[in-house]
Amino acid sequence: MLKGTPSPGEVKKNRGRIRKPGEWPLPTIYRMLRNEVYVGIHYTHRDETREVPEGGRERVGVPKDEWKTVVVPPIVERDQWERVQKMLDEGKRSRPRYHAKHPYLLARRSRCGKCGYVMSGFPHQGLDCGKPFLRLYYRCSTNNTANSSAAPRCGAKSFRVPETDETVWQVAKELMLEPRAFITYLHELQAKQLIEQAEVEAKADVISELIDQHYAELDTLAQELGSVTNRTGPIAMSIRKRMESLETDIERLTIERNRQIQRNSIRVISNKDISSIEELSKTVRPVLDDADFATKRQIIEALDWQFTLLEHDGQYDITIHWLGWEMTVALPRQG
């Protein structure tokens, strides 16, 4: 679809381009497919300027739950966009990739708890008393100078890889060795999710009905306004004021409905998901004690866990996410 269409670099006449005319970079296309603006939701206030203790000001990222939502005209339907997201997610899961040089158990599965951006593996090399050393960290991608143009630096602390990976592995190992309590909890969470899903659907339906009523009233008012002789008189002004109020309400209700739809897009834990945990436990239990990095990574991929890394007041926490289930564990103090 984009083939032959001038890319942003061509439009800006970027002399540093190395691609052929009409050739779009895959990361740009991927970001477009992931962007919710195409279904009518645009986010502002993603970063802000703050005073720094050393003096001066800097741009820092804002947590995603504090972003402001702006409704814009949609280009594609929500269900079509959701299908694309599912295809992209399934593609990531079906093609696991491993770091080429250093072992990162959480590679491509962790995000910064401060700004929401990806945490990437970062090797730090140097000399200690004349002897070379290598330390591996998970670092927020906004703090990577190579990606400084992508988003403001959030300043989040880096996590040491050995302690982080070992903590996650111990959690995975314990659940695989003794899955019964976890399975029981998943059944309880599944029931709760189904109830919440029904409540959200009911609320979205009520909001949709209100929006339809508002549009119907707008049509009636538009007809009344068209029959008013004096367009500047008090009757016409009263009708316009009511129409403006209805349009404001429709915009507010549309935002709320979209939020409800987004809440309901989270997949509910299925019986198949729970069975897969039981089967995985039976399969990997014999190799857990002697698992090498490749085996550990395959188990994490099979579990399909995602991670959020966040430091606050010197405490380093990692939160594990899977289909509505969350577990936060504290890491050893980072030196």
C-alpha positions as CSV (number, residue, x, y, z in Angstrom):
1,M,0.0,0.0,0.0
2,L,2.9,2.4,0.8
3,K,5.1,1.3,-2.1
4,G,5.9,4.3,-4.2
5,T,4.4,6.7,-1.7
6,P,7.0,9.3,-0.5
7,S,8.2,8.6,3.0
8,P,8.5,11.4,5.6
9,G,12.3,11.5,4.9
10,E,11.6,12.2,1.2
11,V,9.0,14.8,2.0
12,K,11.5,16.6,4.3
13,K,14.2,16.1,1.6
14,N,16.5,14.4,4.2
15,R,19.9,14.2,2.5
16,G,21.0,11.5,4.9
17,R,18.5,9.0,3.5
18,I,20.0,5.7,2.3
19,R,16.8,4.1,1.1
20,K,15.4,4.2,-2.4
21,P,12.6,6.6,-3.3
22,G,9.2,5.3,-2.1
23,E,10.9,2.7,0.2
24,W,9.6,2.9,3.8
25,P,11.6,1.5,6.8
26,L,9.9,-1.4,8.5
27,P,10.1,0.2,12.0
28,T,8.1,3.1,10.7
29,I,5.4,0.9,9.3
30,Y,5.3,-1.1,12.5
31,R,4.8,2.1,14.6
32,M,2.0,3.1,12.3
33,L,0.2,-0.2,12.6
34,R,0.5,0.0,16.4
35,N,-0.7,3.7,16.6
36,E,-4.2,4.1,18.1
37,V,-4.6,7.4,16.4
38,Y,-5.9,5.6,13.3
39,V,-9.0,4.4,15.2
40,G,-9.7,7.9,16.6
41,I,-7.7,8.0,19.8
42,H,-4.8,10.5,20.1
43,Y,-2.7,11.0,23.3
44,T,-1.2,14.3,24.4
45,H,0.7,15.3,27.5
46,R,3.1,12.4,27.0
47,D,6.0,14.4,28.3
48,E,6.5,17.6,30.2
49,T,9.2,20.1,31.3
50,R,10.3,19.9,34.9
51,E,12.8,21.6,37.1
52,V,15.9,19.6,38.0
53,P,17.8,19.8,41.3
54,E,21.0,20.9,39.6
55,G,19.2,23.8,38.1
56,G,17.6,24.3,34.7
57,R,14.8,22.3,33.2
58,E,14.5,19.0,31.2
59,R,11.9,17.1,29.3
60,V,10.7,13.9,31.0
61,G,8.2,11.2,30.1
62,V,4.8,11.1,31.7
63,P,3.3,7.8,32.9
64,K,0.8,6.4,30.4
65,D,-2.2,6.6,32.8
66,E,-1.6,10.4,33.0
67,W,-1.7,10.9,29.2
68,K,-4.7,13.0,27.9
69,T,-7.0,11.5,25.4
70,V,-8.2,13.5,22.3
71,V,-10.8,12.1,20.0
72,V,-9.9,12.5,16.3
73,P,-11.6,11.3,13.1
74,P,-10.9,7.5,12.7
75,I,-9.4,6.1,9.5
76,V,-10.0,2.4,10.2
77,E,-12.6,0.5,12.3
78,R,-11.7,-0.5,15.8
79,D,-12.3,-4.3,15.2
80,Q,-10.0,-4.2,12.1
81,W,-7.3,-2.4,14.2
82,E,-7.7,-5.0,17.0
83,R,-7.3,-7.8,14.5
84,V,-4.0,-6.3,13.3
85,Q,-2.7,-6.0,16.9
86,K,-3.5,-9.7,17.5
87,M,-1.6,-10.6,14.3
88,L,1.4,-8.5,15.4
89,D,1.3,-10.0,18.9
90,E,1.1,-13.6,17.6
91,G,3.9,-12.9,15.1
92,K,6.2,-11.8,18.0
93,R,5.3,-14.9,20.0
94,S,5.8,-17.3,17.1
95,R,9.2,-15.9,16.1
96,P,11.2,-15.7,19.4
97,R,14.6,-14.0,18.9
98,Y,17.5,-14.1,21.2
99,H,20.1,-11.6,21.9
100,A,23.1,-12.3,19.6
101,K,25.9,-11.5,22.0
102,H,24.8,-11.5,25.6
103,P,22.2,-13.4,27.6
104,Y,19.1,-11.4,28.5
105,L,16.3,-13.5,29.8
106,L,13.8,-10.6,29.6
107,A,14.8,-9.5,26.1
108,R,12.0,-7.8,24.2
109,R,9.6,-8.6,27.1
110,S,10.2,-5.8,29.6
111,R,9.0,-2.2,29.8
112,C,10.0,0.8,31.9
113,G,7.6,1.3,34.9
114,K,8.3,5.0,34.8
115,C,7.5,5.9,31.2
116,G,6.2,2.7,29.5
117,Y,8.9,2.5,26.9
118,V,10.9,-0.7,26.2
119,M,13.7,-1.8,28.5
120,S,16.6,-2.9,26.3
121,G,19.8,-4.9,27.2
122,F,22.8,-2.7,27.7
123,P,26.4,-4.0,28.1
124,H,28.7,-1.7,30.1
125,Q,32.4,-2.3,29.6
126,G,35.3,-0.7,31.4
127,L,38.4,-1.1,33.5
128,D,38.6,-1.8,37.2
129,C,42.2,-1.5,38.6
130,G,43.4,-2.1,35.1
131,K,41.3,-5.2,34.6
132,P,38.5,-5.2,32.0
133,F,35.0,-5.9,33.2
134,L,31.6,-6.4,31.6
135,R,28.3,-5.6,33.4
136,L,24.9,-6.2,31.8
137,Y,21.9,-4.0,32.5
138,Y,18.3,-3.5,31.5
139,R,18.0,0.2,30.6
140,C,15.0,2.3,29.5
141,S,15.3,2.9,25.7
142,T,14.6,6.6,26.2
143,N,17.9,6.8,28.1
144,N,19.8,5.3,25.2
145,T,21.5,8.1,23.3
146,A,21.0,6.2,20.0
147,N,17.2,6.6,20.6
148,S,17.2,10.1,22.1
149,S,15.0,11.4,19.3
150,A,12.3,8.8,19.9
151,A,11.1,10.2,23.3
152,P,12.3,12.4,26.1
153,R,14.7,10.7,28.5
154,C,12.7,9.5,31.5
155,G,15.8,9.1,33.8
156,A,14.7,5.7,35.1
157,K,17.3,3.6,36.9
158,S,18.8,0.6,35.1
159,F,18.4,-2.9,36.4
160,R,21.4,-5.3,36.7
161,V,20.7,-8.4,34.5
162,P,22.1,-11.2,36.7
163,E,19.9,-10.3,39.7
164,T,16.9,-9.5,37.6
165,D,17.0,-12.7,35.5
166,E,17.7,-14.9,38.5
167,T,14.7,-13.5,40.4
168,V,12.4,-14.0,37.4
169,W,13.7,-17.5,36.9
170,Q,13.1,-18.5,40.5
171,V,9.5,-17.4,40.2
172,A,9.0,-19.3,37.0
173,K,10.8,-22.4,38.4
174,E,8.7,-22.4,41.6
175,L,5.4,-22.1,39.6
176,M,6.5,-24.9,37.3
177,L,7.4,-27.2,40.2
178,E,4.3,-26.5,42.2
179,P,1.6,-25.3,39.8
180,R,-1.5,-26.3,41.8
181,A,-2.0,-23.1,43.8
182,F,-1.3,-21.0,40.7
183,I,-3.9,-23.0,38.7
184,T,-6.5,-22.6,41.5
185,Y,-5.8,-18.8,41.5
186,L,-6.1,-18.7,37.7
187,H,-9.6,-20.3,37.8
188,E,-10.7,-17.7,40.4
189,L,-9.2,-14.9,38.2
190,Q,-11.0,-16.2,35.1
191,A,-14.4,-16.1,36.9
192,K,-13.7,-12.5,38.0
193,Q,-12.6,-11.5,34.5
194,L,-15.8,-12.9,33.0
195,I,-18.0,-10.9,35.4
196,E,-16.0,-7.7,34.8
197,Q,-16.2,-8.2,31.0
198,A,-20.0,-8.5,31.2
199,E,-20.2,-5.4,33.3
200,V,-18.0,-3.4,30.9
201,E,-20.0,-4.6,27.9
202,A,-23.2,-3.5,29.6
203,K,-21.8,-0.1,30.4
204,A,-20.5,0.4,26.9
205,D,-24.0,-0.5,25.5
206,V,-25.6,2.1,27.8
207,I,-23.2,4.8,26.7
208,S,-23.8,3.9,23.0
209,E,-27.6,4.2,23.6
210,L,-27.0,7.7,25.1
211,I,-24.9,8.7,22.2
212,D,-27.6,7.6,19.8
213,Q,-30.2,9.6,21.8
214,H,-28.0,12.7,21.6
215,Y,-27.6,12.4,17.9
216,A,-31.3,12.0,17.4
217,E,-31.9,15.1,19.5
218,L,-29.3,17.0,17.4
219,D,-31.1,16.1,14.2
220,T,-34.4,17.3,15.7
221,L,-32.8,20.6,16.8
222,A,-31.2,21.1,13.4
223,Q,-34.6,20.8,11.8
224,E,-36.1,23.3,14.4
225,L,-33.2,25.7,13.7
226,G,-33.9,25.5,10.0
227,S,-37.5,26.5,10.5
228,V,-36.7,29.6,12.7
229,T,-37.1,32.8,10.8
230,N,-34.9,35.0,13.0
231,R,-31.5,33.2,13.1
232,T,-30.1,35.8,15.5
233,G,-33.1,35.8,17.9
234,P,-33.3,34.2,21.4
235,I,-35.0,31.0,20.1
236,A,-32.2,30.4,17.6
237,M,-29.6,31.2,20.2
238,S,-31.2,28.8,22.7
239,I,-31.3,26.0,20.1
240,R,-27.6,26.5,19.1
241,K,-26.6,26.5,22.8
242,R,-28.4,23.2,23.3
243,M,-26.7,21.8,20.2
244,E,-23.3,22.8,21.4
245,S,-24.0,21.2,24.8
246,L,-25.1,17.9,23.0
247,E,-22.0,17.9,20.9
248,T,-19.8,18.3,23.9
249,D,-21.6,15.5,25.7
250,I,-21.2,13.3,22.6
251,E,-17.5,13.9,22.5
252,R,-17.2,13.1,26.2
253,L,-19.4,10.0,26.0
254,T,-17.4,8.8,22.9
255,I,-14.1,9.0,24.8
256,E,-15.7,7.1,27.7
257,R,-17.1,4.4,25.4
258,N,-13.7,4.0,23.7
259,R,-12.1,3.5,27.1
260,Q,-14.6,0.8,28.0
261,I,-14.0,-0.9,24.7
262,Q,-10.3,-0.7,25.3
263,R,-10.7,-2.2,28.8
264,N,-12.7,-5.1,27.2
265,S,-10.0,-5.7,24.6
266,I,-7.9,-7.5,27.2
267,R,-8.2,-11.2,26.6
268,V,-9.9,-13.2,29.3
269,I,-8.0,-16.3,30.6
270,S,-9.4,-19.3,28.9
271,N,-9.5,-23.0,30.0
272,K,-7.0,-23.7,27.2
273,D,-4.6,-21.1,28.8
274,I,-4.9,-22.8,32.1
275,S,-4.4,-26.3,30.6
276,S,-1.3,-25.0,28.8
277,I,0.2,-24.1,32.1
278,E,-0.4,-27.6,33.5
279,E,1.0,-29.2,30.4
280,L,4.1,-27.0,30.4
281,S,4.7,-27.8,34.0
282,K,4.7,-31.5,33.3
283,T,7.0,-31.1,30.3
284,V,9.7,-28.9,31.8
285,R,9.8,-30.2,35.4
286,P,12.5,-32.7,34.7
287,V,14.9,-30.1,33.3
288,L,14.4,-27.2,35.7
289,D,17.3,-27.9,38.0
290,D,19.9,-28.1,35.2
291,A,18.3,-25.6,32.8
292,D,20.7,-23.6,30.7
293,F,20.0,-20.1,29.3
294,A,18.3,-21.3,26.1
295,T,16.0,-23.6,28.1
296,K,15.1,-20.8,30.5
297,R,14.4,-18.5,27.7
298,Q,12.1,-21.0,26.0
299,I,10.2,-21.5,29.2
300,I,9.7,-17.8,29.6
301,E,8.6,-17.6,25.9
302,A,6.1,-20.5,26.5
303,L,4.7,-18.8,29.6
304,D,4.4,-15.6,27.5
305,W,5.1,-13.3,30.5
306,Q,5.7,-9.6,30.1
307,F,7.6,-7.5,32.7
308,T,7.6,-4.0,34.1
309,L,10.7,-2.7,35.8
310,L,10.5,0.1,38.3
311,E,12.8,1.7,40.9
312,H,11.3,3.9,43.7
313,D,13.1,5.1,46.8
314,G,16.0,2.7,46.2
315,Q,13.7,-0.3,45.9
316,Y,13.9,-2.2,42.6
317,D,10.7,-4.1,41.7
318,I,9.7,-6.2,38.8
319,T,6.1,-6.9,38.0
320,I,5.2,-10.0,36.0
321,H,2.1,-9.7,33.7
322,W,0.1,-12.5,32.0
323,L,-3.5,-12.1,30.9
324,G,-4.7,-10.1,33.8
325,W,-2.5,-11.9,36.4
326,E,0.2,-9.8,38.0
327,M,2.9,-10.5,40.5
328,T,5.4,-8.0,41.9
329,V,8.7,-9.2,43.4
330,A,11.5,-7.1,45.0
331,L,15.0,-7.5,43.6
332,P,18.2,-7.4,45.7
333,R,19.5,-3.9,46.3
334,Q,21.4,-2.7,43.2
335,G,24.9,-1.5,43.8
